[in-house]
Amino acid sequence: MAAAPADAEPAMLTIGDASKALGVSVDTLRRWDRDGRIAFERRNGRRLIAAVEVARMLRERTHSGQSSARNRMEGVVLAVKVDGVMAQVDMACGPFRVVSLMSREACEELDLKPGSRTEAIIKATNVIVETPGPKTTKAPR
């Protein structure tokens, strides 16, 4: 693969694409721009940012501990249901709802309650995909 010429313009992202990549709202990015935390260029009425700058911010937000898990989402606990030896923790992580099942003991040790700040770390060995539409059942053979 050939390297880009030194004078080539860097790849640019719109503010909407940057917000999706960073998992924050467009309003948050506008606020960061005003505060000097991030710098957007304005071209033809559009806010653009270099893709390398977004990559830098993603690296800064990455957990520094040792783990093979790469899917991390900051969130807030919405609800905790404890029953016997298990607990169900519902979290809002950006636009996603994440539900974690864990031992009651782990939930108590983490002192999880609605409003607690969390980080959901997802390391899945199985992913089941369904499509919308009528459910069909196969006749037994």
N, C-alpha and C positions, 0 to 999 in steps of 0.2 A: 504494500500500500504506500503510495507516494505521500510525502509530507506536504502540508499546505505551504505555499510561498509565505515568506516572512511578512510581506506587506498585505496578505489576504485579510479581509475583514473577518473578525470572529463571528461564530454562529450566535445569533441573537434570538431571544425568546420574548414573546409578548408578556405583559403583566399577568394575563389570565393563565398562560402556560406555566409561568414561574410560580404562580400561586398553587396550581395543581401539583407541581413537582415538589414544592416545599410543604404542602399540606396546610397552608394558611390562606386566609381570605385575601381578596384583592384589596380590601380596605386596610388590612394589616400591612400589606406591602406598601401602600400609599403612605401610611403612617411611618413605616421604617424609612421610606424615602425622605419624608419631611424631617425626620430625626437624624438623618445622616448615616443610618445604619447600613443602608444599601443605596446604590445610585443608579437611577434609570436614565436612559437617554430618551429624549423626545424627538420623534421623527414623524412628520405628517400627522400630528395629533395623536400619535400612539406612544405609549411608554414601552421601551425595550430595554432588555438587560442581557449582557453577555452570558452565554450558557456556562462558561467557565466560572463566572461569579456565583451562579446558582449552585453549581457543583461544589464550590468552596463552602457555601453556606450549609449544604447538605452534609458535607464532611464534618463541619463544626458541630452539627447537631447529632452526629452519630455517637452512640454509646461507646465509651473508651475501654470498657471491660473486655475480657476474653470470652468470646462466645461465637459459635458457628451460626447463630440466628442472625439474620439480616433484616427481617421484617419487624420493625419497631414503630409503634404509633403512640404518641403521647395522648393522654385522655383524662377523663374525669369519671369517677364512679357515679352511676345513676341510681343503682339499687343493689342491695345485698340481701339474699335469701339464704338463711342457714337452716338446715334440717338434719338432725342427727350428726353424722360424721362428715357430711358434705356441705359446701357452700356454693351458691351461684352468684357471680358478680357481673352485673351489667355495666358496661362502660360506653361512653361516647368518645370516639377517637376521630376527630375531624368530622366528616360527614358519615362515618361508619359507626354502627352499633356492634360492639364486640362483647361476647358472652364467654366468661371463663368459669369452668367448674374446677373446684379445688377442694382440698380438705378443709374442714372447719378450723382445724388447728392453724393451717397456713393463713387463712383469712383473719383469724384473731391475732396472729403474730404480726401481720402487716397492718393491723388496725384499720381495715378497709371499712369505709362507711360512705354514704352518699356525700359527694363533694370532694372526696379524697382525690388528689392528683395521682395519676398512675402512668405506667408505660406498659402497653400490651406488647409482648414479644411473641411472635408467632413462628413456630417451627413445626410445620405440618408434614406428616408422612403420608397422609391420605387427603385427597380433595375430591369431593363428590360434586359433580356438576349435573344440574337438572335444567331442562328447558321448559318454558311455559307451554301450556296446552293441555288437552284432555289427558287424563291418566288412563292408561290402558293396563289391563292385567292379562297375563298369559294363563291359558288353561293348563292345569296340571297334566303331565304326560303319563 
